[in-house]
Amino acid sequence: MKSSVHIPNSVKEIKQSIARRQTILADWQTLLAKGRKPELQSWRQLQVEATKAQIAELREALKKLSI
């Protein structure tokens, strides 16, 4: 599977990228909770899931670099 997120080369940059994605995730979750239209909710849910997947990929990359 191709990576859906750019993986930085340094531990510091990966941690910054994770923090940025967590902020983005919080924003999408807030929008998802506020939404009432089904089409917007489904689109926002996809964004939440994609952001969670990106965070997971970055954490895996961090583990590999930290070893």
N, C-alpha and C positions, 0 to 999 in steps of 0.2 A: 504494500500500500504506500502510495506517495504521501509524504508529509504535508499536512494542511497548514502548517505554520513554519515560519522561518526560525531555524534553530541557531541562535547566536553561538559564537565560538568560546566565550568566556563564561565562567560561573556567575560573575557579577551581572553580565548582560542577560543571562537566562533568568536570574532572580528578578531583575527589573522587568523583564518581559512577562513573567508570571504575575507580578504585582499589577502590571498594567492590565493584563487579561482578567484578573480578579475584579478590578474596578469596572471593567466593561461588563463582566458577568453580572455584577450587582446592579448595574444600570438596566440591563436587559430584563433581569428578574423583577425589578421595580416596574418597568413598563408592562411586563407580562401580567403582573398582579393588578395593574390599573385597567388593563384592556377589557373591553366588553364585546367587541366585534370578533366573531369566530375566525374570520380570515386573518385579522391582525394577531390574534392569540396564537394561531398555528404558525405563523411566520416568526413571531417572537420566540416561540418554543424551539423552533429550529435554530435560531440564533443562540439561545441558551445552551442547547445541546452541542452545537459546534464550538462554542467558547469553552465549554467543559472539556471537550475532546482536545482542544488546543492546549489547555492547562495540563492535562494528563500527559500529552506528548512532551511538553517542556519539562515536566517533573521527571519523566523517564530520561530525557537528555541530561538533566542535572545529575541524576543518579550515576549515569555512565561517565560523566566528566569528573565526578567527585571520587570515583573509585581509584 
